[in-house]
């Protein structure tokens, strides 16, 4: 399963890298791409774990950049 999100307010390339690295380590994630230029985060993972993956990804995003607004892309 694949899910994409727009991270509004992301203005730090280093932070984008931290988000990508953190999400990539989550259980069930098979591939993750964080495009800083478009502020789009794309997560691919196991279908049965996707709800947990997305919830954990939101936690990581808020830890790295608390002001970011996450929207479905």
PQR file of N, CA, C, O and H, with PARSE charges and radii, in Angstrom:
ATOM      1  N   UNK A   1       0.845  -1.167   0.000 -0.4000 1.5000
ATOM      2  CA  UNK A   1       0.000   0.000   0.000 -0.0000 2.0000
ATOM      3  C   UNK A   1       0.894   1.234   0.000  0.5500 1.7000
ATOM      4  O   UNK A   1       1.974   1.233   0.591 -0.5500 1.4000
ATOM      5  N   UNK A   2       0.435   2.279  -0.664 -0.4000 1.5000
ATOM      6  CA  UNK A   2       1.179   3.524  -0.756 -0.0000 2.0000
ATOM      7  C   UNK A   2       0.313   4.678  -0.274  0.5500 1.7000
ATOM      8  O   UNK A   2      -0.864   4.774  -0.621 -0.5500 1.4000
ATOM      9  H   UNK A   2      -0.443   2.280  -1.144  0.4000 1.0000
ATOM     10  N   UNK A   3       0.913   5.559   0.538 -0.4000 1.5000
ATOM     11  CA  UNK A   3       0.214   6.756   1.028 -0.0000 2.0000
ATOM     12  C   UNK A   3       1.132   7.951   0.813  0.5500 1.7000
ATOM     13  O   UNK A   3       2.344   7.859   1.010 -0.5500 1.4000
ATOM     14  H   UNK A   3       1.869   5.482   0.820  0.4000 1.0000
ATOM     15  N   UNK A   4       0.544   9.076   0.405 -0.4000 1.5000
ATOM     16  CA  UNK A   4       1.312  10.305   0.198 -0.0000 2.0000
ATOM     17  C   UNK A   4       0.722  11.436   1.015  0.5500 1.7000
ATOM     18  O   UNK A   4      -0.492  11.533   1.199 -0.5500 1.4000
ATOM     19  H   UNK A   4      -0.440   9.151   0.244  0.4000 1.0000
ATOM     20  N   UNK A   5       1.615  12.295   1.503 -0.4000 1.5000
ATOM     21  CA  UNK A   5       1.214  13.422   2.343 -0.0000 2.0000
ATOM     22  C   UNK A   5       1.977  14.672   1.925  0.5500 1.7000
ATOM     23  O   UNK A   5       3.125  14.596   1.487 -0.5500 1.4000
ATOM     24  H   UNK A   5       2.601  12.216   1.354  0.4000 1.0000
ATOM     25  N   UNK A   6       1.336  15.802   2.064 -0.4000 1.5000
ATOM     26  CA  UNK A   6       1.947  17.109   1.831 -0.0000 2.0000
ATOM     27  C   UNK A   6       2.267  17.689   3.205  0.5500 1.7000
ATOM     28  O   UNK A   6       1.385  17.796   4.057 -0.5500 1.4000
ATOM     29  H   UNK A   6       0.403  15.863   2.419  0.4000 1.0000
ATOM     30  N   UNK A   7       3.528  18.064   3.419 -0.4000 1.5000
ATOM     31  CA  UNK A   7       3.952  18.607   4.706 -0.0000 2.0000
ATOM     32  C   UNK A   7       4.067  20.126   4.580  0.5500 1.7000
ATOM     33  O   UNK A   7       5.131  20.655   4.260 -0.5500 1.4000
ATOM     34  H   UNK A   7       4.245  17.977   2.726  0.4000 1.0000
ATOM     35  N   UNK A   8       2.971  20.807   4.831 -0.4000 1.5000
ATOM     36  CA  UNK A   8       2.947  22.267   4.703 -0.0000 2.0000
ATOM     37  C   UNK A   8       3.724  22.913   5.836  0.5500 1.7000
ATOM     38  O   UNK A   8       3.515  22.605   7.010 -0.5500 1.4000
ATOM     39  H   UNK A   8       2.106  20.377   5.090  0.4000 1.0000
ATOM     40  N   UNK A   9       4.623  23.813   5.467 -0.4000 1.5000
ATOM     41  CA  UNK A   9       5.433  24.500   6.454 -0.0000 2.0000
ATOM     42  C   UNK A   9       6.818  23.899   6.627  0.5500 1.7000
ATOM     43  O   UNK A   9       7.608  24.389   7.434 -0.5500 1.4000
ATOM     44  H   UNK A   9       4.793  24.063   4.513  0.4000 1.0000
ATOM     45  N   UNK A  10       7.123  22.846   5.883 -0.4000 1.5000
ATOM     46  CA  UNK A  10       8.454  22.242   5.958 -0.0000 2.0000
ATOM     47  C   UNK A  10       9.430  23.137   5.195  0.5500 1.7000
ATOM     48  O   UNK A  10       9.314  23.308   3.981 -0.5500 1.4000
ATOM     49  H   UNK A  10       6.482  22.448   5.227  0.4000 1.0000
ATOM     50  N   UNK A  11      10.390  23.703   5.921 -0.4000 1.5000
ATOM     51  CA  UNK A  11      11.332  24.616   5.267 -0.0000 2.0000
ATOM     52  C   UNK A  11      12.781  24.313   5.624  0.5500 1.7000
ATOM     53  O   UNK A  11      13.644  25.184   5.519 -0.5500 1.4000
ATOM     54  H   UNK A  11      10.485  23.564   6.906  0.4000 1.0000
ATOM     55  N   UNK A  12      13.044  23.099   6.039 -0.4000 1.5000
ATOM     56  CA  UNK A  12      14.383  22.706   6.475 -0.0000 2.0000
ATOM     57  C   UNK A  12      14.742  21.375   5.812  0.5500 1.7000
ATOM     58  O   UNK A  12      14.118  20.349   6.084 -0.5500 1.4000
ATOM     59  H   UNK A  12      12.343  22.391   6.124  0.4000 1.0000
ATOM     60  N   UNK A  13      15.758  21.404   4.935 -0.4000 1.5000
ATOM     61  CA  UNK A  13      16.163  20.184   4.230 -0.0000 2.0000
ATOM     62  C   UNK A  13      16.685  19.126   5.199  0.5500 1.7000
ATOM     63  O   UNK A  13      16.442  17.934   5.012 -0.5500 1.4000
ATOM     64  H   UNK A  13      16.264  22.238   4.714  0.4000 1.0000
ATOM     65  N   UNK A  14      17.393  19.560   6.223 -0.4000 1.5000
ATOM     66  CA  UNK A  14      17.903  18.610   7.224 -0.0000 2.0000
ATOM     67  C   UNK A  14      16.740  17.919   7.940  0.5500 1.7000
ATOM     68  O   UNK A  14      16.776  16.712   8.176 -0.5500 1.4000
ATOM     69  H   UNK A  14      17.590  20.528   6.375  0.4000 1.0000
ATOM     70  N   UNK A  15      15.722  18.688   8.276 -0.4000 1.5000
ATOM     71  CA  UNK A  15      14.545  18.122   8.946 -0.0000 2.0000
ATOM     72  C   UNK A  15      13.828  17.123   8.034  0.5500 1.7000
ATOM     73  O   UNK A  15      13.350  16.087   8.496 -0.5500 1.4000
ATOM     74  H   UNK A  15      15.693  19.669   8.084  0.4000 1.0000
ATOM     75  N   UNK A  16      13.755  17.436   6.745 -0.4000 1.5000
ATOM     76  CA  UNK A  16      13.150  16.513   5.786 -0.0000 2.0000
ATOM     77  C   UNK A  16      13.903  15.188   5.791  0.5500 1.7000
ATOM     78  O   UNK A  16      13.294  14.120   5.739 -0.5500 1.4000
ATOM     79  H   UNK A  16      14.143  18.278   6.369  0.4000 1.0000
ATOM     80  N   UNK A  17      15.220  15.264   5.852 -0.4000 1.5000
ATOM     81  CA  UNK A  17      16.032  14.052   5.915 -0.0000 2.0000
ATOM     82  C   UNK A  17      15.799  13.267   7.187  0.5500 1.7000
ATOM     83  O   UNK A  17      15.758  12.037   7.164 -0.5500 1.4000
ATOM     84  H   UNK A  17      15.714  16.132   5.895  0.4000 1.0000
ATOM     85  N   UNK A  18      15.643  13.979   8.310 -0.4000 1.5000
ATOM     86  CA  UNK A  18      15.367  13.300   9.580 -0.0000 2.0000
ATOM     87  C   UNK A  18      14.019  12.591   9.532  0.5500 1.7000
ATOM     88  O   UNK A  18      13.883  11.474  10.031 -0.5500 1.4000
ATOM     89  H   UNK A  18      15.676  14.978   8.328  0.4000 1.0000
ATOM     90  N   UNK A  19      13.036  13.232   8.940 -0.4000 1.5000
ATOM     91  CA  UNK A  19      11.707  12.617   8.821 -0.0000 2.0000
ATOM     92  C   UNK A  19      11.795  11.361   7.965  0.5500 1.7000
ATOM     93  O   UNK A  19      11.278  10.311   8.345 -0.5500 1.4000
ATOM     94  H   UNK A  19      13.147  14.140   8.535  0.4000 1.0000
ATOM     95  N   UNK A  20      12.448  11.466   6.811 -0.4000 1.5000
ATOM     96  CA  UNK A  20      12.576  10.312   5.918 -0.0000 2.0000
ATOM     97  C   UNK A  20      13.301   9.160   6.616  0.5500 1.7000
ATOM     98  O   UNK A  20      12.875   8.008   6.527 -0.5500 1.4000
ATOM     99  H   UNK A  20      12.868  12.319   6.502  0.4000 1.0000
ATOM    100  N   UNK A  21      14.383   9.472   7.301 -0.4000 1.5000
ATOM    101  CA  UNK A  21      15.160   8.442   7.996 -0.0000 2.0000
ATOM    102  C   UNK A  21      14.344   7.780   9.107  0.5500 1.7000
ATOM    103  O   UNK A  21      14.385   6.560   9.265 -0.5500 1.4000
ATOM    104  H   UNK A  21      14.729  10.407   7.373  0.4000 1.0000
ATOM    105  N   UNK A  22      13.611   8.573   9.867 -0.4000 1.5000
ATOM    106  CA  UNK A  22      12.803   8.025  10.956 -0.0000 2.0000
ATOM    107  C   UNK A  22      11.679   7.138  10.464  0.5500 1.7000
ATOM    108  O   UNK A  22      11.443   6.064  11.018 -0.5500 1.4000
ATOM    109  H   UNK A  22      13.578   9.565   9.739  0.4000 1.0000
ATOM    110  N   UNK A  23      10.983   7.582   9.426 -0.4000 1.5000
ATOM    111  CA  UNK A  23       9.869   6.797   8.883 -0.0000 2.0000
ATOM    112  C   UNK A  23      10.389   5.498   8.254  0.5500 1.7000
ATOM    113  O   UNK A  23       9.738   4.458   8.348 -0.5500 1.4000
ATOM    114  H   UNK A  23      11.175   8.454   8.976  0.4000 1.0000
ATOM    115  N   UNK A  24      11.541   5.560   7.626 -0.4000 1.5000
ATOM    116  CA  UNK A  24      12.108   4.369   6.980 -0.0000 2.0000
ATOM    117  C   UNK A  24      12.383   3.256   7.983  0.5500 1.7000
ATOM    118  O   UNK A  24      12.381   2.081   7.615 -0.5500 1.4000
ATOM    119  H   UNK A  24      12.070   6.405   7.550  0.4000 1.0000
ATOM    120  N   UNK A  25      12.618   3.604   9.237 -0.4000 1.5000
ATOM    121  CA  UNK A  25      12.929   2.616  10.273 -0.0000 2.0000
ATOM    122  C   UNK A  25      11.692   1.954  10.881  0.5500 1.7000
ATOM    123  O   UNK A  25      11.817   0.998  11.646 -0.5500 1.4000
ATOM    124  H   UNK A  25      12.619   4.558   9.537  0.4000 1.0000
ATOM    125  N   UNK A  26      10.510   2.450  10.550 -0.4000 1.5000
ATOM    126  CA  UNK A  26       9.286   1.913  11.142 -0.0000 2.0000
ATOM    127  C   UNK A  26       8.995   0.499  10.643  0.5500 1.7000
ATOM    128  O   UNK A  26       9.248   0.171   9.484 -0.5500 1.4000
ATOM    129  H   UNK A  26      10.408   3.227   9.928  0.4000 1.0000
ATOM    130  N   UNK A  27       8.465  -0.323  11.531 -0.4000 1.5000
ATOM    131  CA  UNK A  27       8.100  -1.690  11.205 -0.0000 2.0000
ATOM    132  C   UNK A  27       7.030  -1.707  10.119  0.5500 1.7000
ATOM    133  O   UNK A  27       6.001  -1.045  10.245 -0.5500 1.4000
ATOM    134  H   UNK A  27       8.260  -0.056  12.473  0.4000 1.0000
ATOM    135  N   UNK A  28       7.273  -2.456   9.067 -0.4000 1.5000
ATOM    136  CA  UNK A  28       6.309  -2.598   7.989 -0.0000 2.0000
ATOM    137  C   UNK A  28       6.540  -1.677   6.811  0.5500 1.7000
ATOM    138  O   UNK A  28       5.903  -1.846   5.771 -0.5500 1.4000
ATOM    139  H   UNK A  28       8.110  -2.994   8.965  0.4000 1.0000
ATOM    140  N   UNK A  29       7.434  -0.703   6.941 -0.4000 1.5000
ATOM    141  CA  UNK A  29       7.728   0.224   5.839 -0.0000 2.0000
ATOM    142  C   UNK A  29       8.660  -0.481   4.854  0.5500 1.7000
ATOM    143  O   UNK A  29       9.690  -1.034   5.239 -0.5500 1.4000
ATOM    144  H   UNK A  29       7.951  -0.566   7.785  0.4000 1.0000
ATOM    145  N   UNK A  30       8.276  -0.450   3.570 -0.4000 1.5000
ATOM    146  CA  UNK A  30       9.112  -1.053   2.534 -0.0000 2.0000
ATOM    147  C   UNK A  30       9.885  -0.005   1.749  0.5500 1.7000
ATOM    148  O   UNK A  30      10.957  -0.297   1.219 -0.5500 1.4000
ATOM    149  H   UNK A  30       7.439  -0.001   3.258  0.4000 1.0000
ATOM    150  N   UNK A  31       9.352   1.216   1.667 -0.4000 1.5000
ATOM    151  CA  UNK A  31      10.035   2.301   0.949 -0.0000 2.0000
ATOM    152  C   UNK A  31       9.443   3.631   1.400  0.5500 1.7000
ATOM    153  O   UNK A  31       8.239   3.738   1.633 -0.5500 1.4000
ATOM    154  H   UNK A  31       8.481   1.453   2.097  0.4000 1.0000
ATOM    155  N   UNK A  32      10.291   4.631   1.518 -0.4000 1.5000
ATOM    156  CA  UNK A  32       9.822   5.969   1.878 -0.0000 2.0000
ATOM    157  C   UNK A  32      10.630   6.994   1.089  0.5500 1.7000
ATOM    158  O   UNK A  32      11.840   6.853   0.909 -0.5500 1.4000
ATOM    159  H   UNK A  32      11.269   4.544   1.329  0.4000 1.0000
ATOM    160  N   UNK A  33       9.934   8.028   0.623 -0.4000 1.5000
ATOM    161  CA  UNK A  33      10.576   9.120  -0.092 -0.0000 2.0000
ATOM    162  C   UNK A  33      10.069  10.439   0.469  0.5500 1.7000
ATOM    163  O   UNK A  33       8.861  10.667   0.544 -0.5500 1.4000
ATOM    164  H   UNK A  33       8.951   8.143   0.768  0.4000 1.0000
ATOM    165  N   UNK A  34      10.995  11.305   0.863 -0.4000 1.5000
ATOM    166  CA  UNK A  34      10.645  12.649   1.316 -0.0000 2.0000
ATOM    167  C   UNK A  34      11.259  13.613   0.318  0.5500 1.7000
ATOM    168  O   UNK A  34      12.481  13.748   0.249 -0.5500 1.4000
ATOM    169  H   UNK A  34      11.976  11.120   0.803  0.4000 1.0000
ATOM    170  N   UNK A  35      10.411  14.286  -0.460 -0.4000 1.5000
ATOM    171  CA  UNK A  35      10.880  15.244  -1.452 -0.0000 2.0000
ATOM    172  C   UNK A  35      10.781  16.632  -0.845  0.5500 1.7000
ATOM    173  O   UNK A  35       9.685  17.168  -0.679 -0.5500 1.4000
ATOM    174  H   UNK A  35       9.419  14.176  -0.404  0.4000 1.0000
ATOM    175  N   UNK A  36      11.929  17.214  -0.514 -0.4000 1.5000
ATOM    176  CA  UNK A  36      11.945  18.520   0.137 -0.0000 2.0000
ATOM    177  C   UNK A  36      11.394  19.615  -0.784  0.5500 1.7000
ATOM    178  O   UNK A  36      10.699  20.520  -0.323 -0.5500 1.4000
ATOM    179  H   UNK A  36      12.819  16.779  -0.650  0.4000 1.0000
ATOM    180  N   UNK A  37      11.700  19.534  -2.074 -0.4000 1.5000
ATOM    181  CA  UNK A  37      11.259  20.564  -3.018 -0.0000 2.0000
ATOM    182  C   UNK A  37       9.735  20.660  -3.109  0.5500 1.7000
ATOM    183  O   UNK A  37       9.179  21.753  -3.210 -0.5500 1.4000
ATOM    184  H   UNK A  37      12.265  18.799  -2.448  0.4000 1.0000
ATOM    185  N   UNK A  38       9.072  19.515  -3.074 -0.4000 1.5000
ATOM    186  CA  UNK A  38       7.608  19.500  -3.178 -0.0000 2.0000
ATOM    187  C   UNK A  38       6.936  19.321  -1.824  0.5500 1.7000
ATOM    188  O   UNK A  38       5.711  19.384  -1.724 -0.5500 1.4000
ATOM    189  H   UNK A  38       9.524  18.626  -2.992  0.4000 1.0000
ATOM    190  N   UNK A  39       7.724  19.100  -0.791 -0.4000 1.5000
ATOM    191  CA  UNK A  39       7.278  18.802   0.577 -0.0000 2.0000
ATOM    192  C   UNK A  39       6.314  17.613   0.619  0.5500 1.7000
ATOM    193  O   UNK A  39       5.369  17.588   1.407 -0.5500 1.4000
ATOM    194  H   UNK A  39       8.720  19.049  -0.872  0.4000 1.0000
ATOM    195  N   UNK A  40       6.573  16.635  -0.241 -0.4000 1.5000
ATOM    196  CA  UNK A  40       5.719  15.444  -0.309 -0.0000 2.0000
ATOM    197  C   UNK A  40       6.431  14.247   0.316  0.5500 1.7000
ATOM    198  O   UNK A  40       7.572  13.930  -0.023 -0.5500 1.4000
ATOM    199  H   UNK A  40       7.341  16.655  -0.882  0.4000 1.0000
ATOM    200  N   UNK A  41       5.732  13.597   1.232 -0.4000 1.5000
ATOM    201  CA  UNK A  41       6.216  12.375   1.862 -0.0000 2.0000
ATOM    202  C   UNK A  41       5.390  11.218   1.309  0.5500 1.7000
ATOM    203  O   UNK A  41       4.162  11.225   1.390 -0.5500 1.4000
ATOM    204  H   UNK A  41       4.806  13.854   1.507  0.4000 1.0000
ATOM    205  N   UNK A  42       6.071  10.233   0.751 -0.4000 1.5000
ATOM    206  CA  UNK A  42       5.402   9.044   0.223 -0.0000 2.0000
ATOM    207  C   UNK A  42       5.911   7.832   0.983  0.5500 1.7000
ATOM    208  O   UNK A  42       7.114   7.592   1.079 -0.5500 1.4000
ATOM    209  H   UNK A  42       7.068  10.228   0.685  0.4000 1.0000
ATOM    210  N   UNK A  43       4.964   7.078   1.520 -0.4000 1.5000
ATOM    211  CA  UNK A  43       5.289   5.893   2.317 -0.0000 2.0000
ATOM    212  C   UNK A  43       4.676   4.670   1.645  0.5500 1.7000
ATOM    213  O   UNK A  43       3.494   4.660   1.303 -0.5500 1.4000
ATOM    214  H   UNK A  43       3.987   7.274   1.441  0.4000 1.0000
ATOM    215  N   UNK A  44       5.494   3.648   1.464 -0.4000 1.5000
ATOM    216  CA  UNK A  44       5.004   2.364   0.984 -0.0000 2.0000
ATOM    217  C   UNK A  44       5.252   1.352   2.086  0.5500 1.7000
ATOM    218  O   UNK A  44       6.326   1.314   2.687 -0.5500 1.4000
ATOM    219  H   UNK A  44       6.455   3.657   1.742  0.4000 1.0000
ATOM    220  N   UNK A  45       4.230   0.521   2.344 -0.4000 1.5000
ATOM    221  CA  UNK A  45       4.379  -0.454   3.407 -0.0000 2.0000
ATOM    222  C   UNK A  45       3.346  -1.551   3.340  0.5500 1.7000
ATOM    223  O   UNK A  45       2.492  -1.587   2.454 -0.5500 1.4000
ATOM    224  H   UNK A  45       3.358   0.551   1.856  0.4000 1.0000
ATOM    225  N   UNK A  46       3.451  -2.445   4.305 -0.4000 1.5000
ATOM    226  CA  UNK A  46       2.535  -3.574   4.384 -0.0000 2.0000
ATOM    227  C   UNK A  46       1.121  -3.079   4.680  0.5500 1.7000
ATOM    228  O   UNK A  46       0.918  -2.238   5.555 -0.5500 1.4000
ATOM    229  H   UNK A  46       4.145  -2.415   5.024  0.4000 1.0000
ATOM    230  N   UNK A  47       0.153  -3.610   3.945 -0.4000 1.5000
ATOM    231  CA  UNK A  47      -1.242  -3.172   4.076 -0.0000 2.0000
ATOM    232  C   UNK A  47      -1.766  -3.255   5.506  0.5500 1.7000
ATOM    233  O   UNK A  47      -2.396  -2.319   5.998 -0.5500 1.4000
ATOM    234  H   UNK A  47       0.318  -4.293   3.234  0.4000 1.0000
ATOM    235  N   UNK A  48      -1.503  -4.373   6.165 -0.4000 1.5000
ATOM    236  CA  UNK A  48      -2.070  -4.581   7.494 -0.0000 2.0000
ATOM    237  C   UNK A  48      -1.402  -3.714   8.572  0.5500 1.7000
ATOM    238  O   UNK A  48      -1.925  -3.612   9.681 -0.5500 1.4000
ATOM    239  H   UNK A  48      -0.991  -5.133   5.765  0.4000 1.0000
ATOM    240  N   UNK A  49      -0.283  -3.104   8.273 -0.4000 1.5000
ATOM    241  CA  UNK A  49       0.409  -2.265   9.242 -0.0000 2.0000
ATOM    242  C   UNK A  49       0.329  -0.771   8.916  0.5500 1.7000
ATOM    243  O   UNK A  49       0.865   0.058   9.651 -0.5500 1.4000
ATOM    244  H   UNK A  49       0.142  -3.186   7.372  0.4000 1.0000
ATOM    245  N   UNK A  50      -0.341  -0.434   7.811 -0.4000 1.5000
ATOM    246  CA  UNK A  50      -0.306   0.952   7.331 -0.0000 2.0000
ATOM    247  C   UNK A  50      -0.904   1.950   8.316  0.5500 1.7000
ATOM    248  O   UNK A  50      -0.382   3.058   8.439 -0.5500 1.4000
ATOM    249  H   UNK A  50      -0.776  -1.107   7.213  0.4000 1.0000
ATOM    250  N   UNK A  51      -1.971   1.601   9.016 -0.4000 1.5000
ATOM    251  CA  UNK A  51      -2.543   2.535   9.989 -0.0000 2.0000
ATOM    252  C   UNK A  51      -1.529   2.871  11.084  0.5500 1.7000
ATOM    253  O   UNK A  51      -1.388   4.031  11.471 -0.5500 1.4000
ATOM    254  H   UNK A  51      -2.394   0.701   8.915  0.4000 1.0000
ATOM    255  N   UNK A  52      -0.825   1.854  11.580 -0.4000 1.5000
ATOM    256  CA  UNK A  52       0.198   2.077  12.607 -0.0000 2.0000
ATOM    257  C   UNK A  52       1.382   2.857  12.053  0.5500 1.7000
ATOM    258  O   UNK A  52       1.951   3.705  12.740 -0.5500 1.4000
ATOM    259  H   UNK A  52      -0.939   0.912  11.266  0.4000 1.0000
ATOM    260  N   UNK A  53       1.751   2.570  10.812 -0.4000 1.5000
ATOM    261  CA  UNK A  53       2.858   3.275  10.165 -0.0000 2.0000
ATOM    262  C   UNK A  53       2.536   4.766  10.053  0.5500 1.7000
ATOM    263  O   UNK A  53       3.362   5.613  10.394 -0.5500 1.4000
ATOM    264  H   UNK A  53       1.289   1.881  10.253  0.4000 1.0000
ATOM    265  N   UNK A  54       1.343   5.076   9.577 -0.4000 1.5000
ATOM    266  CA  UNK A  54       0.944   6.478   9.403 -0.0000 2.0000
ATOM    267  C   UNK A  54       0.903   7.192  10.759  0.5500 1.7000
ATOM    268  O   UNK A  54       1.375   8.323  10.876 -0.5500 1.4000
ATOM    269  H   UNK A  54       0.672   4.388   9.300  0.4000 1.0000
ATOM    270  N   UNK A  55       0.351   6.548  11.766 -0.4000 1.5000
ATOM    271  CA  UNK A  55       0.288   7.166  13.096 -0.0000 2.0000
ATOM    272  C   UNK A  55       1.694   7.444  13.639  0.5500 1.7000
ATOM    273  O   UNK A  55       1.949   8.511  14.197 -0.5500 1.4000
ATOM    274  H   UNK A  55      -0.032   5.630  11.672  0.4000 1.0000
ATOM    275  N   UNK A  56       2.596   6.484  13.473 -0.4000 1.5000
ATOM    276  CA  UNK A  56       3.968   6.672  13.949 -0.0000 2.0000
ATOM    277  C   UNK A  56       4.694   7.733  13.132  0.5500 1.7000
ATOM    278  O   UNK A  56       5.498   8.492  13.674 -0.5500 1.4000
ATOM    279  H   UNK A  56       2.389   5.617  13.020  0.4000 1.0000
ATOM    280  N   UNK A  57       4.419   7.793  11.834 -0.4000 1.5000
ATOM    281  CA  UNK A  57       5.033   8.818  10.978 -0.0000 2.0000
ATOM    282  C   UNK A  57       4.586  10.214  11.416  0.5500 1.7000
ATOM    283  O   UNK A  57       5.391  11.146  11.427 -0.5500 1.4000
ATOM    284  H   UNK A  57       3.766   7.177  11.393  0.4000 1.0000
ATOM    285  N   UNK A  58       3.319  10.363  11.773 -0.4000 1.5000
ATOM    286  CA  UNK A  58       2.819  11.666  12.233 -0.0000 2.0000
ATOM    287  C   UNK A  58       3.526  12.088  13.523  0.5500 1.7000
ATOM    288  O   UNK A  58       3.824  13.266  13.718 -0.5500 1.4000
ATOM    289  H   UNK A  58       2.666   9.606  11.764  0.4000 1.0000
ATOM    290  N   UNK A  59       3.788  11.131  14.389 -0.4000 1.5000
ATOM    291  CA  UNK A  59       4.512  11.416  15.629 -0.0000 2.0000
ATOM    292  C   UNK A  59       5.933  11.881  15.317  0.5500 1.7000
ATOM    293  O   UNK A  59       6.420  12.843  15.912 -0.5500 1.4000
ATOM    294  H   UNK A  59       3.546  10.174  14.231  0.4000 1.0000
ATOM    295  N   UNK A  60       6.593  11.201  14.387 -0.4000 1.5000
ATOM    296  CA  UNK A  60       7.957  11.583  14.000 -0.0000 2.0000
ATOM    297  C   UNK A  60       7.966  12.992  13.414  0.5500 1.7000
ATOM    298  O   UNK A  60       8.821  13.808  13.761 -0.5500 1.4000
ATOM    299  H   UNK A  60       6.198  10.420  13.904  0.4000 1.0000
ATOM    300  N   UNK A  61       7.027  13.274  12.534 -0.4000 1.5000
ATOM    301  CA  UNK A  61       6.951  14.597  11.903 -0.0000 2.0000
ATOM    302  C   UNK A  61       6.805  15.677  12.960  0.5500 1.7000
ATOM    303  O   UNK A  61       7.504  16.688  12.909 -0.5500 1.4000
ATOM    304  H   UNK A  61       6.333  12.611  12.252  0.4000 1.0000
ATOM    305  N   UNK A  62       5.911  15.482  13.915 -0.4000 1.5000
ATOM    306  CA  UNK A  62       5.660  16.487  14.958 -0.0000 2.0000
ATOM    307  C   UNK A  62       6.851  16.634  15.901  0.5500 1.7000
ATOM    308  O   UNK A  62       7.073  17.714  16.449 -0.5500 1.4000
ATOM    309  H   UNK A  62       5.343  14.660  13.957  0.4000 1.0000
ATOM    310  N   UNK A  63       7.618  15.563  16.097 -0.4000 1.5000
ATOM    311  CA  UNK A  63       8.820  15.650  16.928 -0.0000 2.0000
ATOM    312  C   UNK A  63       9.902  16.469  16.229  0.5500 1.7000
ATOM    313  O   UNK A  63      10.603  17.254  16.867 -0.5500 1.4000
ATOM    314  H   UNK A  63       7.438  14.686  15.652  0.4000 1.0000
ATOM    315  N   UNK A  64      10.032  16.284  14.926 -0.4000 1.5000
ATOM    316  CA  UNK A  64      11.072  16.982  14.165 -0.0000 2.0000
ATOM    317  C   UNK A  64      10.674  18.436  13.905  0.5500 1.7000
ATOM    318  O   UNK A  64      11.485  19.344  14.093 -0.5500 1.4000
ATOM    319  H   UNK A  64       9.462  15.647  14.408  0.4000 1.0000
ATOM    320  N   UNK A  65       9.443  18.658  13.478 -0.4000 1.5000
ATOM    321  CA  UNK A  65       8.946  19.994  13.131 -0.0000 2.0000
ATOM    322  C   UNK A  65       7.510  20.147  13.649  0.5500 1.7000
ATOM    323  O   UNK A  65       6.564  19.843  12.923 -0.5500 1.4000
ATOM    324  H   UNK A  65       8.784  17.921  13.325  0.4000 1.0000
ATOM    325  N   UNK A  66       7.334  20.607  14.877 -0.4000 1.5000
ATOM    326  CA  UNK A  66       5.998  20.681  15.488 -0.0000 2.0000
ATOM    327  C   UNK A  66       4.991  21.560  14.745  0.5500 1.7000
ATOM    328  O   UNK A  66       3.784  21.357  14.881 -0.5500 1.4000
ATOM    329  H   UNK A  66       8.102  20.855  15.467  0.4000 1.0000
ATOM    330  N   UNK A  67       5.463  22.529  13.966 -0.4000 1.5000
ATOM    331  CA  UNK A  67       4.555  23.464  13.301 -0.0000 2.0000
ATOM    332  C   UNK A  67       4.010  22.962  11.963  0.5500 1.7000
ATOM    333  O   UNK A  67       3.129  23.597  11.385 -0.5500 1.4000
ATOM    334  H   UNK A  67       6.443  22.694  13.855  0.4000 1.0000
ATOM    335  N   UNK A  68       4.517  21.841  11.464 -0.4000 1.5000
ATOM    336  CA  UNK A  68       4.108  21.332  10.159 -0.0000 2.0000
ATOM    337  C   UNK A  68       2.646  20.879  10.184  0.5500 1.7000
ATOM    338  O   UNK A  68       2.189  20.240  11.132 -0.5500 1.4000
ATOM    339  H   UNK A  68       5.233  21.325  11.934  0.4000 1.0000
ATOM    340  N   UNK A  69       1.934  21.227   9.119 -0.4000 1.5000
ATOM    341  CA  UNK A  69       0.567  20.755   8.942 -0.0000 2.0000
ATOM    342  C   UNK A  69       0.601  19.655   7.883  0.5500 1.7000
ATOM    343  O   UNK A  69       1.057  19.875   6.761 -0.5500 1.4000
ATOM    344  H   UNK A  69       2.306  21.746   8.349  0.4000 1.0000
ATOM    345  N   UNK A  70       0.116  18.468   8.251 -0.4000 1.5000
ATOM    346  CA  UNK A  70       0.142  17.314   7.356 -0.0000 2.0000
ATOM    347  C   UNK A  70      -1.209  17.177   6.680  0.5500 1.7000
ATOM    348  O   UNK A  70      -2.250  17.131   7.334 -0.5500 1.4000
ATOM    349  H   UNK A  70      -0.254  18.288   9.163  0.4000 1.0000
ATOM    350  N   UNK A  71      -1.169  17.113   5.335 -0.4000 1.5000
ATOM    351  CA  UNK A  71      -2.392  16.938   4.561 -0.0000 2.0000
ATOM    352  C   UNK A  71      -2.218  15.773   3.618  0.5500 1.7000
ATOM    353  O   UNK A  71      -1.105  15.476   3.185 -0.5500 1.4000
ATOM    354  H   UNK A  71      -0.323  17.150   4.803  0.4000 1.0000
ATOM    355  N   UNK A  72      -3.313  15.112   3.298 -0.4000 1.5000
ATOM    356  CA  UNK A  72      -3.247  14.019   2.313 -0.0000 2.0000
ATOM    357  C   UNK A  72      -2.934  14.610   0.949  0.5500 1.7000
ATOM    358  O   UNK A  72      -3.447  15.667   0.580 -0.5500 1.4000
ATOM    359  H   UNK A  72      -4.218  15.353   3.650  0.4000 1.0000
ATOM    360  N   UNK A  73      -2.089  13.914   0.213 -0.4000 1.5000
ATOM    361  CA  UNK A  73      -1.698  14.405  -1.106 -0.0000 2.0000
ATOM    362  C   UNK A  73      -2.360  13.579  -2.195  0.5500 1.7000
ATOM    363  O   UNK A  73      -2.152  13.840  -3.380 -0.5500 1.4000
ATOM    364  H   UNK A  73      -1.673  13.056   0.513  0.4000 1.0000
TER
END
